[in-house]
Amino acid sequence: MRTRVIPAQITTVEDRIAGSLNLNQLFLLMIPVFWATIEFVILPPKLHVTLLKVVIALLIAGVCGILALRIKGKVIINWLIILLRYNLRPRWYVLNKNDAYLREMHLPVFEKRQSRLFRKKKAVAKDEKSLQQIVLSDIIRLEQLITNPDFTFSVKTNKKGGLNVGIEQIK
């Protein structure tokens, strides 16, 4: 029984369609066929074989055949695409420092206008008398009430996030 090793990185494996040819190679080998057909129909004398049509078709077939070859596991057209991208890339890079992240900003200070625009209203101090003072004796009575086995203490949340606290006598 045959066993095959499945590579860990599936995305790097090329799909083989016909023999050892992948899809790019098949397209490259089909281009001369379509080119010769279009050339045969369009160039004068139409629908006749001439030496010029045959030479052009053979040149296109040779170029596409060479581009479909593999070198070190890669198709030659892929090598050409890599070289073109490298040669056509920009040579000058401009650093844009228009962002304000981690930069010291030295802005002019406009004191008169700033004082008018950003005036803080003084907070109104609440009277200390209006706040309820909790006495220690009340806390002790509440603790005795909660720990008393004759009463149940329950805390429930309502739909709006508030707390409902209840102390009920067990009957």
C-alpha positions in Angstrom: 0.0 0.0 0.0 1.3 3.5 -0.9 1.9 6.0 1.8 2.2 9.7 1.2 3.5 12.4 3.5 1.1 15.2 4.0 2.9 18.5 4.4 2.3 20.6 7.4 1.8 23.8 5.4 -0.9 22.9 2.9 -0.9 26.4 1.3 2.5 25.9 -0.2 1.6 22.8 -2.1 0.7 23.5 -5.8 -2.2 21.7 -7.3 -1.2 19.4 -10.2 -3.8 19.2 -12.9 -2.2 17.3 -15.8 0.9 15.3 -15.0 3.3 17.7 -13.3 1.7 20.8 -14.8 -0.2 23.3 -12.6 -2.9 25.7 -13.8 -0.5 28.5 -14.7 1.5 26.2 -16.9 -1.6 25.0 -18.7 -2.7 28.5 -19.4 0.7 29.4 -20.6 0.7 26.4 -23.0 -2.8 27.2 -24.3 -2.1 30.9 -25.1 -0.2 30.0 -28.4 -3.2 28.0 -29.6 -5.7 30.9 -29.1 -3.1 33.3 -30.4 -2.6 31.3 -33.6 -6.4 31.0 -34.1 -7.0 34.7 -33.7 -4.0 35.5 -36.0 -5.2 33.0 -38.6 -8.6 34.7 -38.7 -7.7 38.4 -38.5 -4.4 38.9 -40.4 -4.6 39.2 -44.2 -4.9 37.0 -46.2 -7.8 35.8 -44.0 -8.1 32.1 -43.3 -4.9 31.3 -45.3 -1.7 30.0 -43.9 1.3 32.3 -44.6 4.9 32.3 -43.6 4.5 35.4 -41.5 1.6 33.9 -39.5 3.5 30.7 -38.9 6.7 32.6 -37.7 4.7 34.8 -35.3 2.8 31.7 -33.9 6.0 29.8 -33.4 7.6 32.8 -31.6 4.6 33.1 -29.3 4.7 29.3 -28.7 8.4 29.4 -27.9 8.1 32.3 -25.5 5.1 30.7 -23.7 6.9 27.4 -23.6 9.9 28.9 -22.0 7.8 30.8 -19.5 6.1 27.5 -18.5 9.3 25.7 -17.5 10.3 25.2 -13.9 13.5 26.3 -12.2 14.0 25.2 -8.6 10.4 24.2 -8.3 9.0 27.6 -9.5 7.6 28.5 -12.9 9.7 31.0 -14.8 6.8 33.5 -15.1 6.6 33.6 -11.3 10.4 34.4 -11.2 9.8 37.2 -13.7 6.8 38.6 -11.7 9.0 38.7 -8.6 11.8 40.5 -10.5 9.4 43.0 -12.0 7.8 43.8 -8.6 11.3 44.3 -7.1 12.4 46.6 -10.0 9.2 48.6 -10.1 8.9 49.2 -6.3 9.4 52.7 -5.1 12.9 53.7 -4.1 12.1 56.6 -1.9 10.0 56.2 1.3 8.6 59.2 3.0 8.0 59.0 6.7 4.8 60.7 7.7 5.0 62.2 11.2 1.6 63.9 11.1 0.3 61.6 13.9 0.4 62.9 17.4 1.1 59.6 19.1 4.0 59.9 21.6 4.9 63.4 20.4 5.4 66.5 22.4 3.0 69.1 21.2 4.1 72.7 21.7 0.9 74.7 21.3 0.6 78.4 21.8 -1.3 79.5 24.9 -4.1 82.0 24.6 -4.8 83.0 28.1 -7.6 85.5 27.7 -9.7 83.4 25.4 -8.8 80.2 27.3 -10.0 81.6 30.5 -13.4 82.5 28.9 -13.8 79.2 27.1 -12.7 76.9 29.8 -14.1 78.5 33.0 -14.8 75.9 35.5 -18.0 76.4 37.5 -17.4 76.1 41.2 -19.1 73.0 42.6 -21.9 73.7 45.0 -20.9 72.4 48.4 -23.6 70.3 49.9 -24.5 70.9 53.4 -23.1 68.3 55.8 -26.3 68.4 57.7 -28.2 67.1 54.7 -26.1 63.9 54.5 -27.4 61.3 56.9 -25.0 60.2 59.6 -25.0 56.5 60.3 -24.7 55.7 64.0 -22.8 52.7 65.3 -25.8 51.5 67.2 -27.9 51.3 64.0 -25.2 49.2 62.3 -25.1 46.8 65.3 -28.9 46.4 65.2 -28.9 45.8 61.5 -26.2 43.1 61.9 -28.2 41.4 64.6 -31.3 41.5 62.4 -29.4 39.9 59.4 -27.9 37.1 61.5 -31.1 36.3 63.3 -32.5 32.9 62.2 -36.1 34.2 62.5 -35.5 36.6 59.5 -34.4 36.1 55.9 -32.2 38.6 54.2 -32.4 38.8 50.4 -30.7 40.9 47.8 -32.1 40.9 44.2 -31.2 42.9 41.2 -33.9 44.6 39.1 -33.9 45.0 35.3 -32.3 48.4 35.5 -29.3 47.2 37.6 -30.6 48.5 40.9 -30.6 46.4 44.1 -33.7 45.5 46.0 -32.8 44.5 49.6 -35.4 42.8 51.7 -35.6 41.5 55.3 -38.6 39.3 56.0 -39.8 37.4 59.1 -40.0 33.6 58.7 -43.4 32.4 59.6 
